[in-house]
Structure formats: structure tokens, C-alpha cells
Amino acid sequence: MDRNTLASTILKFGGILLLVVAVIHFATTPFALRFVASQSSPESYPQIKPLFLLSFIVVGVLLIPIGLSTFYCADFIRRGQRWARSICYFYGAGMLLFLTGFVLARKIFPSSLFLIAVTFVSLVALSMVAPLLLAKAERSSPD
């Protein structure tokens, strides 16, 4: 298996994991909301709840196009397209930044579903940049 094919396979797997994390994110919304309710006063919870739900749902929604486009770009990375490499480099860098936040948040919210999602995102973050370093871009590609 050549390096571009290996990178493509790893990135397809990463895209699928991101979609799984999106599903887990939506599934954990009620649990996270209960946690916020337990940590808030009855007076402040009505003000916190809409903002928390908005930010929590937005993250889940954004994971879907990132996962789908990572999966989609994988075939183009196999072909050596530079634009696909650029997109996945940006996603990889973003995942590494999210990873920092997840490590800190794990101490605050230690649920098993959260730990599973953090593990999946960690796998994607750490495995997303490595195959791109392995893959070779086509020199003659105008993209």
C-alpha cells in the first residue's frame, strides 16, 4: 500500500469517527443539561440553559460537515490533490486545539460518554496530521 492510500484510509476512518462523535454529542445533550442544572441555582438556570444548549448543539452540528468533508477529501488525498491536504491540515490543527480543551474539560465532566467522545476525537486529532505528513502531493497538480 502506498503512502497516499494509507493516508486516505486513515482519514476516511477519522471522518467516520467524527460522525460517531457528533451522534454521541447529540445523545449526551440531556445528560450535560442535567449536569448544568445541578450546578446552577434555580434563578440562574433559565438564563444559562438556552446559551448552553445553543453552544452544545452548534458543536454537534459542526462535527457533521467536518466528518463528512474529511471522509470526502480522503479520496482526493489518495490522488495527491493539494487542496484536500490543506483542508485536512486545517481540520487536524483544529482537532488538536479541541483536544486541549477536552483534556481540561474531562476533569470537570467525567462521564463515560464524554470519555468515549474525547477518546474518538483524540484518535482523530492525533491520526489526522500524521497521514498527511506521509502522503505526497502531486507536483503538477494546479489545485
Secondary structure, DSSP 8 states (H G I E B T S, - for coil): --HHHHHHHHHHHHHHHHHHHHHHHHHTHHHHHHHHHHHS-TTTHHHHHHHHHHHHHHHHHHHHHHHHHHHHHHHHHHTT-HHHHHHHHHHHHHHHHHHHHHHHHHHH---HHHHHHHHHHHHHHHHHHHHHHHS---SS---
